[in-house]
Amino acid sequence: MVFMLEEIYQQPEAVAKAVQHGDASVQKLVKELKQQDVRYVVIAARGTSDNAATYAKYLIEIVCGIPVALAAPSVFTLYEAKLRLERCLVLGISQSGQAEDVVQTLASARAAGALTACITNVADSPLANQSQHVLLCHAGVERAVAATKTYTTTLALIALLAGQWAEETTLLEELREMPQRMHRVLPLDSHIEAAVERYRYIQECAVLARGINQATALEAALKMTETSYLVAKPYSGADFLHGPIAMIHEGFPTFLYAPDGRAYPFMWELAQKLRERAAEMIIFARSPELLEFARCPIRIPVDVDERLSPLLYIVAGQLWACRLALARGYNPDSPRGLNKVTVTR
């Protein structure tokens, strides 16, 4: 049994559980956010959790109108800086709750007057013990080193927080429908398993998205890097045009994550530019018009609010990473040199 694949398939139920059980905890946090008139958010995280933090930055700013900064934990851990954090929420994200620098960031922030909260999968973890508010993923044990269900449950809790904070009922209703939509993406597995054979020997690639799916590009690239040991370079599509596009040559593997929404027109124009350079495009999208650019089209068979699309599109990205690793003869559950819990200070 490949645990990573099994845990990918567990995600619809895990997300449903996270939203159901997280509702009361999020309501309690939102009540205090409003009582304290919190004006900005700082998020501390590492690795996959940091990619979830990128989603949180986009979503909270778009939905709530609250500025969000991604913390540099070394500011606290190495330089022992004292920040003024009144009327600020400092949110720590760590699947294990054992990231020492994230824990220390929250401890320093709490001492500086910030309201603290965390998202974690472990209720009795150091991070949970340091936080005033704890939002649990309720994802169950994750045995593969590569995080899958702890990532999507974290995204779900972020969406729940943003929706409740902004009293955005449409977003919350769509969020509760996400498990059913995720179920509809999982049958892509057989198509992806066949498609990865063409790419089993690639050594490097670019992974592109724009806007709120920048988190998807970052996480999809990380999953390929840690399970297949290739150099997957994630970029914002906009940043990509400011220099990195020079790396594209004929046949260069280029992944595009491009759901319908505000970012779609840009991604369509980017695909045109990549076609002019004869890039080998692997495109994850719903639009037939965009998929025509692809050498390898992965059609997402679900219409989804762009603000929630990272929960859906990363499922296909996870399947791709897992199937590619298996095609290359690697064990995605236990990548070389990696442990489930990585401790940094």
Summary of the structure (lengths in Angstrom):
residues: 345
radius of gyration: 19.4
end to end distance: 34.4
largest distance: 56.6
contacts: 1271
relative contact order: 0.15
helix: 54%
strand: 15%
